[in-house]
Amino acid sequence: MSSSFRSPSAGWPLFLLPGLVLAQPAPEAPQLPAVTVSTPRGEVVPFDVPGSVERVEGSEIRDGRLQSQLSEGLAGVPGLQLQNRYNYAQDLQLSIRGFGARSTFGVRGVRLYVDGIPATLPDGQGQTSNIDIASLDRIEILRGPFSALYGNSSGGVVQAFTARGEGPPRLAYSAAGGSAGTWRQGVQASGSQGRVDYLLSANRFHTDGWRDHSAATRDLLNGRLGIALDNGDRLTLVFNRVRIDAQDPLGLTAQQFATAPRAAPLATQYDTRKSVLQSQAGLLWEHRLDERQQLRVMLYGGQRDTVQFQSIPPSAQQNPLHAGGVIDLHRNYSGLDLRWLGRFDLAGRPFELVAGLGYDSLSERRSGYENYLGPASAPLLGVRGRLRRLEHNSVASLDPYAQATWRLAEQWTLEAGVRRSRVRFDSRDLYVLGRNGDDSGRARYARTLPVASLRWQPTRDLALYLSAGRGFETPTLNELSYRPDGTGGLNFALRPSVNDSVELGAKARIAGGLLTAALFDTRTRDEIVTATNTGGRSTFQNAGHTRRRGFELGWQHETANHWRTQVALTWLDARYRDAFCSPSPCAGGNLVAAGNRIPGIARQSFYASVGWVPPQGWRAGAELRALGRVQANDRNTASAPGYAVASLYAGYVRQWEKWEFNAFARVDNLAGRRYAGSVFVNEGNARYFEPAPGRTWTVGAGAAYRF
């Protein structure tokens, strides 16, 4: 994680900690290799970052896990709420310090990167579906004010990095299976020779689904090729392709959740589903100008096609302004990041300066069709019908940025940065028919985003910092796509939200472990919130001022005899400061009072683990996850209860000559607790809840040969 050591792949519940610790000898903690995280100014030791940043090793996410979702291995990151919908048509519900909680599908409000390529498009919409856990080197999570340096919708930053091939050629195979007809298998080839290193990974995942109508198949190909040039430069090519076919079981009402959590009656009736095909590639050039200056250029491009069948009744589609119940998106995206880094002296003290320019573009062809054939009185549902919408949309952002770091004294470091973020939306309506007039339009958003921090390190093992910054979040194309009044065209009345954040933090190395703590306060104006959410279609509005304040605590430790412990605690109070109506305009019973909690966000979350994980031989452990109550709507009249679930894990790892073998078995939700994996915020028919499965099991094995 964020320390210079690795967090456990599994662990024991916290209430077993005292007995386990007393039962074990207490040798001196080992000296472990240092690790770094990626920042605009290059690789930095996490302890030296004036902000909350975590690094999770790819091996920790893989060990003893199915490797189907990022939620399996990131529960130990404070401030990160990663809820598994158990619905592969809608991706994970990912939020950082409350940013992104409103999302009904995909990831919003948080910037995602895969090998430097934005998985968040310039409008702020992102997805985790193309992250290949099997070939991950690491995941990095940045929280707090300095996230703003990444531009639009950066309430937090998540970066995934593919491992670099090393040594003689290595061929690996792994497979795992579990409850609900779930299985995954994959192959991987990697290695290096001379100045060239390579890695190629291919995986297939399938599940029959715990709920009715929730089967899914995902094929994922991921690769990396590195070339070290004679002049010291380095070229890195990354490429990725993912294909997903998934049924969408939709949400349930409170009564359905209580009596028949596995059912999906509406989804079965309309055959709701989603298919995705995405391909992308990127090229990174790293060039050293001289001993003090470096140049970095990243170019990327990709294509994403999405078709989604929704559960909108044919009667609603009789409105001539309705866009239909089938969404067909064809997207092309590309961009570049040009960055210069210089290291100098200022007043005799070390000084670093980074300057860069980021450009991202998206071109989208959006079509809408009826989701039925025949008369509306007796329709054939779940099929593509008549065209009801056709438009071409484009989004582009051009952001210059700079960041300076000055060690003004032995114990003091001053850091400051600024980014000028500009986002341009254009829409050309190609479906003009009768009452459905020309809804073409455009919008321009721009903000200057400053950040600054002061760090004090009085001793080698203690650091304190204070940071502040401003961020902003534009509406995404999907949030602009529909107007709350049901008329056609983009909802250009939406304004971007602007937030101001302050964070006070501390990092301490204690007894061979790392303790981190952070207090934060974020105030947002023009918060973008859900206005309506019916039949899988959401509309949005601005809701005045909000406030998010909280506390995060993290602890990680490893002993010389391979006992690892980890604790993560988050308290987050997220509330509306202004009253508004949802939906708008105001009518009886739809007033959201000032002081209401922002939905989709748990006030408390807790994670604890202890595990014995030697490099070879048997290993075992357990973990405990707990999440507080989550409000499901703005009026706070519906909520998903809090829960706590425990997991057990055991495995075996062995190296024999040129072979590597591993096997594991895992049980999750030991007590078979019934709980909601996530909620659909403000779902118009009160179908808020996405149930999680009861007790589940997973077994897996793998082998690798090094030539």
Secondary structure as GFF3:
##gff-version 3
##sequence-region A 1 707
A	DSSP	three_ten_helix	14	16	.	.	.	ID=ss1
A	DSSP	alpha_helix	17	23	.	.	.	ID=ss2
A	DSSP	beta_strand	37	39	.	.	.	ID=ss3
A	DSSP	beta_strand	42	44	.	.	.	ID=ss4
A	DSSP	three_ten_helix	46	48	.	.	.	ID=ss5
A	DSSP	beta_strand	52	57	.	.	.	ID=ss6
A	DSSP	alpha_helix	58	62	.	.	.	ID=ss7
A	DSSP	three_ten_helix	70	72	.	.	.	ID=ss8
A	DSSP	beta_strand	80	83	.	.	.	ID=ss9
A	DSSP	beta_strand	93	96	.	.	.	ID=ss10
A	DSSP	beta_strand	107	108	.	.	.	ID=ss11
A	DSSP	beta_strand	111	114	.	.	.	ID=ss12
A	DSSP	beta_strand	117	118	.	.	.	ID=ss13
A	DSSP	beta_strand	125	126	.	.	.	ID=ss14
A	DSSP	three_ten_helix	133	135	.	.	.	ID=ss15
A	DSSP	beta_strand	136	143	.	.	.	ID=ss16
A	DSSP	three_ten_helix	145	150	.	.	.	ID=ss17
A	DSSP	beta_strand	156	162	.	.	.	ID=ss18
A	DSSP	beta_strand	170	178	.	.	.	ID=ss19
A	DSSP	beta_strand	182	193	.	.	.	ID=ss20
A	DSSP	beta_strand	196	207	.	.	.	ID=ss21
A	DSSP	beta_strand	216	228	.	.	.	ID=ss22
A	DSSP	beta_strand	234	247	.	.	.	ID=ss23
A	DSSP	alpha_helix	254	259	.	.	.	ID=ss24
A	DSSP	alpha_helix	265	270	.	.	.	ID=ss25
A	DSSP	beta_strand	273	288	.	.	.	ID=ss26
A	DSSP	beta_strand	293	309	.	.	.	ID=ss27
A	DSSP	three_ten_helix	316	318	.	.	.	ID=ss28
A	DSSP	beta_strand	326	346	.	.	.	ID=ss29
A	DSSP	beta_strand	349	369	.	.	.	ID=ss30
A	DSSP	beta_strand	372	373	.	.	.	ID=ss31
A	DSSP	beta_strand	380	381	.	.	.	ID=ss32
A	DSSP	beta_strand	387	406	.	.	.	ID=ss33
A	DSSP	beta_strand	412	429	.	.	.	ID=ss34
A	DSSP	beta_strand	441	459	.	.	.	ID=ss35
A	DSSP	beta_strand	462	473	.	.	.	ID=ss36
A	DSSP	alpha_helix	477	480	.	.	.	ID=ss37
A	DSSP	beta_strand	497	510	.	.	.	ID=ss38
A	DSSP	beta_strand	513	525	.	.	.	ID=ss39
A	DSSP	beta_strand	528	534	.	.	.	ID=ss40
A	DSSP	beta_strand	537	542	.	.	.	ID=ss41
A	DSSP	beta_strand	545	558	.	.	.	ID=ss42
A	DSSP	beta_strand	563	576	.	.	.	ID=ss43
A	DSSP	beta_strand	580	581	.	.	.	ID=ss44
A	DSSP	beta_strand	591	592	.	.	.	ID=ss45
A	DSSP	beta_strand	604	612	.	.	.	ID=ss46
A	DSSP	beta_strand	617	627	.	.	.	ID=ss47
A	DSSP	beta_strand	630	631	.	.	.	ID=ss48
A	DSSP	beta_strand	639	640	.	.	.	ID=ss49
A	DSSP	beta_strand	643	656	.	.	.	ID=ss50
A	DSSP	beta_strand	659	668	.	.	.	ID=ss51
A	DSSP	beta_strand	676	679	.	.	.	ID=ss52
A	DSSP	beta_strand	689	691	.	.	.	ID=ss53
A	DSSP	beta_strand	696	706	.	.	.	ID=ss54
###
